């Protein structure tokens, strides 16, 4: 498929948890690159990569390099979805080595989350998952989640978890044609923005209070 071809999302009856288990079984060696993960994903492709990339942020685990690599990949892939074109990813992101000893346990814990999510996934509210225009709008929403994910607030509770949930819901909702889950993704994007705004206001107020003490 050339870069000029448009993206078409195929319906799938395979559960996300089963696909993720197959992906984990295929991960071998001490490290793996995003390029290798994308090759292993197969036909569910771009949206599944976004879903998988969101999983390490949903659990309390630190994996060096993941925030930069996965966050950037989510943004670039979702922008490609928005533009209805195949994504271009720089080699620096595609070939960054990720420690499988930390990545695999994070994905395995993610399977538990996805398995519970699979129980609720079913085709509904098709107007929110069908058509080029709505796919572009949903892709833009994933990109927003990716930007929020890359905010330098890793030590702040829920700063990565909330946008990670938004990306997971948007991606899986689009994969399984579940408009209700997609709506949940939009909701978590809004919750994240509100949360960050509250944090910014609190930081500003604290700064003003400190300044007044020395004023």
Secondary structure as UniProt FT lines:
FT   TURN            3..4
FT   HELIX           16..25
FT   STRAND          31..32
FT   HELIX           34..41
FT   HELIX           42..44
FT   HELIX           45..55
FT   HELIX           56..58
FT   TURN            64..65
FT   HELIX           66..83
FT   HELIX           91..94
FT   STRAND          98..99
FT   HELIX           100..118
FT   TURN            119..120
FT   HELIX           126..128
FT   HELIX           132..149
FT   TURN            154..155
FT   TURN            157..160
FT   HELIX           161..175
FT   TURN            176..177
FT   HELIX           179..213
//
